[in-house]
Amino acid sequence: MRSKSDLPTKLCVACGRPFTWRKTWARDWDNVKYCSDRCRTVGAPPPTPRPG
């Protein structure tokens, strides 16, 4: 049994919060980008324009 602190983590593309691996994402962990359904529907924030 692993403790929660031993599980891999990622940062959500939409909100920037860290989230940990879940068993339901086991087969597709490399493609998971969002921490929740809400963040998935909102999507990634628009890129900020660079000055110059």
KOLRO-27278 format. One record per residue: residue number from 1; x, z, y of N, C-alpha, C in turn. Coordinates in pm, 1 decimal. Last residue first. Layout:
// residues N
<atom><i>NUM</i><n_x>X</n_x><n_z>Z</n_z><n_y>Y</n_y><ca_x>X</ca_x><ca_z>Z</ca_z><ca_y>Y</ca_y><c_x>X</c_x><c_z>Z</c_z><c_y>Y</c_y></atom>
...
// end
This chain:
// residues 52
<atom><i>52</i><n_x>694.5</n_x><n_z>-2662.1</n_z><n_y>4335.7</n_y><ca_x>812.5</ca_x><ca_z>-2748.3</ca_z><ca_y>4341.2</ca_y><c_x>782.8</c_x><c_z>-2884.6</c_z><c_y>4315.8</c_y></atom>
<atom><i>51</i><n_x>545.0</n_x><n_z>-2418.3</n_z><n_y>4126.9</n_y><ca_x>579.5</ca_x><ca_z>-2467.1</ca_z><ca_y>4261.4</ca_y><c_x>699.8</c_x><c_z>-2561.7</c_z><c_y>4254.7</c_y></atom>
<atom><i>50</i><n_x>329.8</n_x><n_z>-2494.2</n_z><n_y>3859.6</n_y><ca_x>463.2</ca_x><ca_z>-2451.9</ca_z><ca_y>3900.8</ca_y><c_x>492.4</c_x><c_z>-2504.8</c_z><c_y>4041.5</c_y></atom>
<atom><i>49</i><n_x>7.4</n_x><n_z>-2367.8</n_z><n_y>3783.5</n_y><ca_x>93.6</ca_x><ca_z>-2474.7</ca_z><ca_y>3838.7</ca_y><c_x>226.7</c_x><c_z>-2418.0</c_z><c_y>3884.6</c_y></atom>
<atom><i>48</i><n_x>-73.1</n_x><n_z>-2223.6</n_z><n_y>3473.8</n_y><ca_x>-52.1</ca_x><ca_z>-2201.0</ca_z><ca_y>3616.3</ca_y><c_x>40.2</c_x><c_z>-2310.1</c_z><c_y>3669.5</c_y></atom>
<atom><i>47</i><n_x>-311.5</n_x><n_z>-2353.1</n_z><n_y>3242.8</n_y><ca_x>-173.1</ca_x><ca_z>-2328.2</ca_z><ca_y>3281.0</ca_y><c_x>-160.8</c_x><c_z>-2311.6</c_z><c_y>3432.5</c_y></atom>
<atom><i>46</i><n_x>-611.7</n_x><n_z>-2167.3</n_z><n_y>3169.5</n_y><ca_x>-545.9</ca_x><ca_z>-2289.7</ca_z><ca_y>3218.0</ca_y><c_x>-402.0</c_x><c_z>-2259.3</c_z><c_y>3260.9</c_y></atom>
<atom><i>45</i><n_x>-620.1</n_x><n_z>-1966.0</n_z><n_y>2869.7</n_y><ca_x>-635.3</ca_x><ca_z>-1981.1</ca_z><ca_y>3014.2</ca_y><c_x>-564.0</c_x><c_z>-2109.3</c_z><c_y>3060.4</c_y></atom>
<atom><i>44</i><n_x>-780.4</n_x><n_z>-2068.2</n_z><n_y>2563.9</n_y><ca_x>-659.9</ca_x><ca_z>-2032.7</ca_z><ca_y>2637.4</ca_y><c_x>-683.0</c_x><c_z>-2049.7</c_z><c_y>2787.2</c_y></atom>
<atom><i>43</i><n_x>-1117.3</n_x><n_z>-1951.5</n_z><n_y>2490.7</n_y><ca_x>-1001.2</ca_x><ca_z>-2039.2</ca_z><ca_y>2480.5</ca_y><c_x>-884.0</c_x><c_z>-1989.6</c_z><c_y>2563.3</c_y></atom>
<atom><i>42</i><n_x>-1372.5</n_x><n_z>-1852.9</n_z><n_y>2451.3</n_y><ca_x>-1321.2</ca_x><ca_z>-1864.7</ca_z><ca_y>2587.9</ca_y><c_x>-1203.2</c_x><c_z>-1960.2</c_z><c_y>2590.6</c_y></atom>
<atom><i>41</i><n_x>-1388.0</n_x><n_z>-1853.9</n_z><n_y>2174.5</n_y><ca_x>-1483.8</ca_x><ca_z>-1933.4</ca_z><ca_y>2250.2</ca_y><c_x>-1438.4</c_x><c_z>-1952.6</c_z><c_y>2395.1</c_y></atom>
<atom><i>40</i><n_x>-1175.3</n_x><n_z>-1684.2</n_z><n_y>2107.4</n_y><ca_x>-1174.1</ca_x><ca_z>-1821.3</ca_z><ca_y>2057.1</ca_y><c_x>-1270.5</c_x><c_z>-1908.2</c_z><c_y>2136.3</c_y></atom>
<atom><i>39</i><n_x>-1253.5</n_x><n_z>-1442.3</n_z><n_y>2216.2</n_y><ca_x>-1136.8</ca_x><ca_z>-1509.8</ca_z><ca_y>2272.0</ca_y><c_x>-1130.7</c_x><c_z>-1655.5</c_z><c_y>2227.7</c_y></atom>
<atom><i>38</i><n_x>-1472.4</n_x><n_z>-1394.3</n_z><n_y>2042.9</n_y><ca_x>-1492.0</ca_x><ca_z>-1405.0</ca_z><ca_y>2188.0</ca_y><c_x>-1374.3</c_x><c_z>-1478.3</c_z><c_y>2253.3</c_y></atom>
<atom><i>37</i><n_x>-1357.4</n_x><n_z>-1365.6</n_z><n_y>1794.3</n_y><ca_x>-1444.1</ca_x><ca_z>-1480.6</ca_z><ca_y>1819.6</ca_y><c_x>-1465.1</c_x><c_z>-1501.1</c_z><c_y>1969.1</c_y></atom>
<atom><i>36</i><n_x>-1010.9</n_x><n_z>-1260.8</n_z><n_y>1835.9</n_y><ca_x>-1153.4</ca_x><ca_z>-1239.2</ca_z><ca_y>1809.7</ca_y><c_x>-1231.4</c_x><c_z>-1367.7</c_z><c_y>1833.7</c_y></atom>
<atom><i>35</i><n_x>-749.2</n_x><n_z>-1333.0</n_z><n_y>1877.3</n_y><ca_x>-773.5</ca_x><ca_z>-1203.2</ca_z><ca_y>1815.1</ca_y><c_x>-919.4</c_x><c_z>-1182.9</c_z><c_y>1776.7</c_y></atom>
<atom><i>34</i><n_x>-612.5</n_x><n_z>-1656.6</n_z><n_y>1800.2</n_y><ca_x>-698.7</ca_x><ca_z>-1570.1</ca_z><ca_y>1879.6</ca_y><c_x>-730.2</c_x><c_z>-1441.4</c_z><c_y>1804.1</c_y></atom>
<atom><i>33</i><n_x>-461.5</n_x><n_z>-1802.3</n_z><n_y>1622.9</n_y><ca_x>-414.9</ca_x><ca_z>-1793.1</ca_z><ca_y>1761.8</ca_y><c_x>-490.7</c_x><c_z>-1688.5</c_z><c_y>1843.0</c_y></atom>
<atom><i>32</i><n_x>-353.9</n_x><n_z>-1891.6</n_z><n_y>1304.4</n_y><ca_x>-438.2</ca_x><ca_z>-1798.8</ca_z><ca_y>1380.0</ca_y><c_x>-378.0</c_x><c_z>-1781.6</c_z><c_y>1519.6</c_y></atom>
<atom><i>31</i><n_x>-179.9</n_x><n_z>-2040.0</n_z><n_y>1151.0</n_y><ca_x>-265.7</ca_x><ca_z>-2112.2</ca_z><ca_y>1245.2</ca_y><c_x>-355.3</c_x><c_z>-2021.4</c_z><c_y>1328.3</c_y></atom>
<atom><i>30</i><n_x>-51.4</n_x><n_z>-1862.9</n_z><n_y>982.6</n_y><ca_x>30.8</ca_x><ca_z>-1943.5</ca_z><ca_y>1073.1</ca_y><c_x>-51.8</c_x><c_z>-2015.5</c_z><c_y>1179.0</c_y></atom>
<atom><i>29</i><n_x>-262.2</n_x><n_z>-1758.4</n_z><n_y>826.1</n_y><ca_x>-199.9</ca_x><ca_z>-1674.8</ca_z><ca_y>929.1</ca_y><c_x>-117.2</c_x><c_z>-1757.1</c_z><c_y>1027.5</c_y></atom>
<atom><i>28</i><n_x>-427.8</n_x><n_z>-1847.6</n_z><n_y>620.7</n_y><ca_x>-415.6</ca_x><ca_z>-1928.9</ca_z><ca_y>741.1</ca_y><c_x>-343.6</c_x><c_z>-1857.2</c_z><c_y>855.3</c_y></atom>
<atom><i>27</i><n_x>-453.0</n_x><n_z>-1669.6</n_z><n_y>412.1</n_y><ca_x>-419.1</ca_x><ca_z>-1808.4</ca_z><ca_y>379.4</ca_y><c_x>-384.0</c_x><c_z>-1890.6</c_z><c_y>503.1</c_y></atom>
<atom><i>26</i><n_x>-517.1</n_x><n_z>-1426.8</n_z><n_y>553.8</n_y><ca_x>-399.4</ca_x><ca_z>-1436.8</ca_z><ca_y>468.1</ca_y><c_x>-357.7</c_x><c_z>-1581.7</c_z><c_y>442.0</c_y></atom>
<atom><i>25</i><n_x>-729.3</n_x><n_z>-1348.4</n_z><n_y>706.4</n_y><ca_x>-642.2</ca_x><ca_z>-1450.8</ca_z><ca_y>763.2</ca_y><c_x>-522.1</c_x><c_z>-1480.1</c_z><c_y>674.2</c_y></atom>
<atom><i>24</i><n_x>-842.9</n_x><n_z>-1140.3</n_z><n_y>570.5</n_y><ca_x>-920.6</ca_x><ca_z>-1264.2</ca_z><ca_y>579.0</ca_y><c_x>-837.1</c_x><c_z>-1379.6</c_z><c_y>635.7</c_y></atom>
<atom><i>23</i><n_x>-659.9</n_x><n_z>-935.8</n_z><n_y>613.6</n_y><ca_x>-664.2</ca_x><ca_z>-999.3</ca_z><ca_y>482.4</ca_y><c_x>-740.8</c_x><c_z>-1131.0</c_z><c_y>486.2</c_y></atom>
<atom><i>22</i><n_x>-481.8</n_x><n_z>-964.1</n_z><n_y>920.2</n_y><ca_x>-599.3</ca_x><ca_z>-920.1</ca_z><ca_y>844.5</ca_y><c_x>-603.7</c_x><c_z>-997.2</c_z><c_y>714.0</c_y></atom>
<atom><i>21</i><n_x>-225.0</n_x><n_z>-861.4</n_z><n_y>1142.8</n_y><ca_x>-266.6</ca_x><ca_z>-941.4</ca_z><ca_y>1028.6</ca_y><c_x>-388.7</c_x><c_z>-879.1</c_z><c_y>963.2</c_y></atom>
<atom><i>20</i><n_x>-305.7</n_x><n_z>-755.4</n_z><n_y>1477.3</n_y><ca_x>-234.7</ca_x><ca_z>-747.5</ca_z><ca_y>1350.5</ca_y><c_x>-301.0</c_x><c_z>-834.2</c_z><c_y>1244.9</c_y></atom>
<atom><i>19</i><n_x>-242.1</n_x><n_z>-843.5</n_z><n_y>1818.6</n_y><ca_x>-334.2</ca_x><ca_z>-816.4</ca_z><ca_y>1708.8</ca_y><c_x>-257.9</c_x><c_z>-826.0</c_z><c_y>1577.7</c_y></atom>
<atom><i>18</i><n_x>-188.1</n_x><n_z>-786.2</n_z><n_y>2169.2</n_y><ca_x>-136.7</ca_x><ca_z>-798.5</ca_z><ca_y>2032.5</ca_y><c_x>-246.3</c_x><c_z>-771.3</c_z><c_y>1930.0</c_y></atom>
<atom><i>17</i><n_x>-335.0</n_x><n_z>-988.6</n_z><n_y>2428.7</n_y><ca_x>-323.5</ca_x><ca_z>-861.4</ca_z><ca_y>2356.9</ca_y><c_x>-264.2</c_x><c_z>-883.1</c_z><c_y>2218.3</c_y></atom>
<atom><i>16</i><n_x>-388.0</n_x><n_z>-1223.5</n_z><n_y>2559.0</n_y><ca_x>-251.9</ca_x><ca_z>-1172.3</ca_z><ca_y>2563.0</ca_y><c_x>-232.0</c_x><c_z>-1039.7</c_z><c_y>2491.0</c_y></atom>
<atom><i>15</i><n_x>-622.7</n_x><n_z>-1369.7</n_z><n_y>2561.2</n_y><ca_x>-618.4</ca_x><ca_z>-1243.7</ca_z><ca_y>2637.5</ca_y><c_x>-479.6</c_x><c_z>-1180.3</c_z><c_y>2644.7</c_y></atom>
<atom><i>14</i><n_x>-556.5</n_x><n_z>-1620.9</n_z><n_y>2434.5</n_y><ca_x>-654.6</ca_x><ca_z>-1610.1</ca_z><ca_y>2542.5</ca_y><c_x>-635.3</c_x><c_z>-1484.3</c_z><c_y>2626.9</c_y></atom>
<atom><i>13</i><n_x>-367.4</n_x><n_z>-1584.2</n_z><n_y>2236.0</n_y><ca_x>-344.0</ca_x><ca_z>-1688.9</ca_z><ca_y>2335.6</ca_y><c_x>-435.8</c_x><c_z>-1670.8</c_z><c_y>2456.1</c_y></atom>
<atom><i>12</i><n_x>-248.5</n_x><n_z>-1271.5</n_z><n_y>2128.4</n_y><ca_x>-363.1</ca_x><ca_z>-1360.1</ca_z><ca_y>2144.8</ca_y><c_x>-335.0</c_x><c_z>-1458.1</c_z><c_y>2258.4</c_y></atom>
<atom><i>11</i><n_x>46.5</n_x><n_z>-1227.3</n_z><n_y>1946.8</n_y><ca_x>-21.5</ca_x><ca_z>-1211.7</ca_z><ca_y>2074.5</ca_y><c_x>-132.7</c_x><c_z>-1314.3</c_z><c_y>2083.7</c_y></atom>
<atom><i>10</i><n_x>77.5</n_x><n_z>-1067.1</n_z><n_y>1623.6</n_y><ca_x>86.5</ca_x><ca_z>-1183.5</ca_z><ca_y>1712.5</ca_y><c_x>22.0</c_x><c_z>-1146.3</c_z><c_y>1844.7</c_y></atom>
<atom><i>9</i><n_x>234.3</n_x><n_z>-893.3</n_z><n_y>1347.7</n_y><ca_x>149.3</ca_x><ca_z>-899.2</ca_z><ca_y>1466.4</ca_y><c_x>174.8</c_x><c_z>-1030.0</c_z><c_y>1540.8</c_y></atom>
<atom><i>8</i><n_x>238.3</n_x><n_z>-779.4</n_z><n_y>1003.7</n_y><ca_x>284.4</ca_x><ca_z>-866.4</ca_z><ca_y>1112.2</ca_y><c_x>184.8</c_x><c_z>-868.9</c_z><c_y>1228.1</c_y></atom>
<atom><i>7</i><n_x>241.1</n_x><n_z>-429.8</n_z><n_y>910.4</n_y><ca_x>180.1</ca_x><ca_z>-562.1</ca_z><ca_y>906.7</ca_y><c_x>231.3</c_x><c_z>-647.3</c_z><c_y>1022.5</c_y></atom>
<atom><i>6</i><n_x>333.4</n_x><n_z>-173.6</n_z><n_y>944.8</n_y><ca_x>419.9</ca_x><ca_z>-265.8</ca_z><ca_y>871.9</ca_y><c_x>365.7</c_x><c_z>-408.6</c_z><c_y>869.2</c_y></atom>
<atom><i>5</i><n_x>132.7</n_x><n_z>-27.3</n_z><n_y>1061.2</n_y><ca_x>247.8</ca_x><ca_z>-59.7</ca_z><ca_y>1145.1</ca_y><c_x>344.2</c_x><c_z>-156.6</c_z><c_y>1077.1</c_y></atom>
<atom><i>4</i><n_x>-39.7</n_x><n_z>22.6</n_z><n_y>850.8</n_y><ca_x>-77.4</ca_x><ca_z>-77.0</ca_z><ca_y>950.6</ca_y><c_x>40.5</c_x><c_z>-117.9</c_z><c_y>1038.3</c_y></atom>
<atom><i>3</i><n_x>138.8</n_x><n_z>39.2</n_z><n_y>540.0</n_y><ca_x>75.8</ca_x><ca_z>103.5</ca_z><ca_y>654.6</ca_y><c_x>49.3</c_x><c_z>-4.7</c_z><c_y>759.5</c_y></atom>
<atom><i>2</i><n_x>58.9</n_x><n_z>-88.6</n_z><n_y>214.9</n_y><ca_x>132.5</ca_x><ca_z>-94.4</ca_z><ca_y>341.6</ca_y><c_x>61.4</c_x><c_z>-13.1</c_z><c_y>448.1</c_y></atom>
<atom><i>1</i><n_x>84.3</n_x><n_z>0.0</n_z><n_y>-119.0</n_y><ca_x>0.0</ca_x><ca_z>0.0</ca_z><ca_y>0.0</ca_y><c_x>88.0</c_x><c_z>0.0</c_z><c_y>124.1</c_y></atom>
// end
